[in-house]
Amino acid sequence: YDKSKLLYREEFPLSNEIVSFTEEYATKMNIERTKLYNEGRIQGYIDPTISDETLITYFKIIQAGLVQTFHELSDLESDKLKKLLNILYSGMLQCKK
């Protein structure tokens, strides 16, 4: 264990394996997110003039707001959650699809 790396406000140390896994996972997710955004632009779902950085920030704000407001998104009925997300995302995507 590398005890210099602590998680959750120093409650317990992270092993080197967990740190390595987390870094690799984050890298893979960034690659997949980039692919998703590019495919969305190609198919006309995402305005091509909006940068990946802006999309990431936008979705972080939406996620933080939803969690703060509803605490548990699973508490919302599926149809209500779908309608809510469509409204929130349509503000950024601004595409006909």
For each residue, the residues with C-beta under 8 A, 3 or more apart:
1: 13 14 15 16
2: 5 13 14 15 16 19
3: 6 13
4:
5: 2 13 14 19
6: 3 9 10 11 12 13 14
7: 11 12 13 14
8: 11 12
9: 6
10: 6
11: 6 7 8
12: 6 7 8
13: 1 2 3 5 6 7
14: 1 2 5 6 7 18 19
15: 1 2 18 19
16: 1 2 19 20
17: 20 21
18: 14 15 21 22
19: 2 5 14 15 16 22 23
20: 16 17 23 24
21: 17 18 24 25
22: 18 19 25 26
23: 19 20 26 27
24: 20 21 27 28
25: 21 22 28 29
26: 22 23 29 30
27: 23 24 30 31
28: 24 25 31 32
29: 25 26 32 33
30: 26 27 33 34
31: 27 28 34 35
32: 28 29 35 36
33: 29 30 36 37 52 56
34: 30 31 37 38 52
35: 31 32 38 39
36: 32 33 39 40
37: 33 34 40 41 46 52 55
38: 34 35 41 42
39: 35 36 42 43
40: 36 37 43 45 46 93
41: 37 38 44 45 46 47 48
42: 38 39
43: 39 40 97
44: 41 95 96 97
45: 40 41 93 95 97
46: 37 40 41 50 55 93 95
47: 41 50 92 93 94 95
48: 41
49:
50: 46 47 54 55 92
51: 54 55
52: 33 34 37 55 56
53: 56 57
54: 50 51 57 58 92
55: 37 46 50 51 52 58 59 92
56: 33 52 53 59 60
57: 53 54 60 61
58: 54 55 61 62 92
59: 55 56 62 63
60: 56 57 63 64
61: 57 58 64 65
62: 58 59 65 66 85 88 89
63: 59 60 66 67
64: 60 61 67 68
65: 61 62 68 69
66: 62 63 69 70 73 84
67: 63 64 70 71 73
68: 64 65 71
69: 65 66
70: 66 67 73 75 76
71: 67 68 75
72: 75
73: 66 67 70 76 81
74:
75: 70 71 72
76: 70 73 80 81 84
77: 80 81
78: 81 82
79: 82 83
80: 76 77 83 84
81: 73 76 77 78 84 85
82: 78 79 85 86
83: 79 80 86 87
84: 66 76 80 81 87 88
85: 62 81 82 88 89
86: 82 83 89 90
87: 83 84 90 91
88: 62 84 85 91
89: 62 85 86 92 93
90: 86 87 93 94
91: 87 88 94
92: 47 50 54 55 58 89
93: 40 45 46 47 89 90
94: 47 90 91
95: 44 45 46 47
96: 44
97: 43 44 45
